[in-house]
Amino acid sequence: MDLGPLDAVAFFVELAMVVLLVLAGHGFADGWQGWAVGVFLAMVAIGIWAQWMAPTSMRRLDNPTRYVVQVMLFLTVALYAAAGGLVWWGIGFAVIAIAVFGALLRDEA
């Protein structure tokens, strides 16, 4: 498997998703409860990703289904970010993530 610059950007998008969810969760509550909510949201996203999107997963979805689920996950992350007070970060994340993974889908075809 050859990894290119777009794959590196996709990896950073995945990391940004986790960070954004932790920060969004902190916007839901003060103190440790907010961090706990954020970590919980991030762990759910990591579980979904590891199960159905990770290249090494035995249950990896085939495209275009995988891309549809990725878009739904990115939009969900954006909604959680907006609910946590990070509206523009959520919108920016969703736009970039959908574009990057759409470009990866086009490269696979």
Backbone hydrogen bonds, N-H to C=O, Kabsch-Sander energy under -0.5 kcal/mol:
donor,donor_aa,acceptor,acceptor_aa,energy
8,A,4,G,-1.5
9,V,5,P,-2.2
10,A,6,L,-2.3
11,F,7,D,-2.0
12,F,8,A,-2.0
13,V,9,V,-2.0
14,E,10,A,-2.1
15,L,11,F,-2.1
16,A,12,F,-2.5
17,M,13,V,-2.0
18,V,14,E,-1.6
19,V,15,L,-2.3
20,L,16,A,-3.0
21,L,17,M,-2.1
22,V,18,V,-2.0
23,L,19,V,-2.5
24,A,20,L,-2.6
25,G,21,L,-2.5
26,H,22,V,-1.7
27,G,23,L,-1.0
27,G,24,A,-0.7
28,F,24,A,-0.6
28,F,25,G,-1.3
29,A,25,G,-0.8
33,Q,30,D,-0.8
34,G,30,D,-0.6
34,G,31,G,-0.6
35,W,31,G,-1.4
36,A,32,W,-2.5
37,V,33,Q,-2.4
38,G,34,G,-2.4
39,V,35,W,-2.7
40,F,36,A,-2.3
41,L,37,V,-2.6
42,A,38,G,-2.4
43,M,39,V,-2.5
44,V,40,F,-2.1
45,A,41,L,-2.1
46,I,42,A,-2.6
47,G,43,M,-2.4
48,I,44,V,-2.4
49,W,45,A,-2.6
50,A,46,I,-3.1
51,Q,47,G,-2.0
52,W,48,I,-2.4
53,M,49,W,-2.3
54,A,49,W,-2.2
57,S,54,A,-1.8
60,R,57,S,-1.0
61,L,52,W,-2.5
65,T,62,D,-0.6
66,R,62,D,-1.9
68,V,64,P,-2.1
69,V,65,T,-2.3
70,Q,66,R,-2.5
71,V,67,Y,-2.7
72,M,68,V,-2.2
73,L,69,V,-2.4
74,F,70,Q,-2.9
75,L,71,V,-2.5
76,T,72,M,-2.0
77,V,73,L,-2.5
78,A,74,F,-2.1
79,L,75,L,-2.1
80,Y,76,T,-2.5
81,A,77,V,-2.7
82,A,78,A,-2.5
83,A,79,L,-2.5
84,G,80,Y,-1.8
85,G,82,A,-1.6
86,L,81,A,-3.3
90,G,86,L,-2.5
91,I,87,V,-2.5
92,G,88,W,-2.6
93,F,89,W,-2.6
94,A,90,G,-2.5
95,V,91,I,-2.5
96,I,92,G,-2.4
97,A,93,F,-3.2
98,I,94,A,-2.5
99,A,95,V,-1.9
100,V,96,I,-2.8
101,F,97,A,-2.5
102,G,98,I,-1.8
103,A,99,A,-2.2
104,L,100,V,-2.0
105,L,101,F,-1.9
106,R,102,G,-2.1
107,D,103,A,-2.0
108,E,104,L,-1.8
109,A,105,L,-1.3
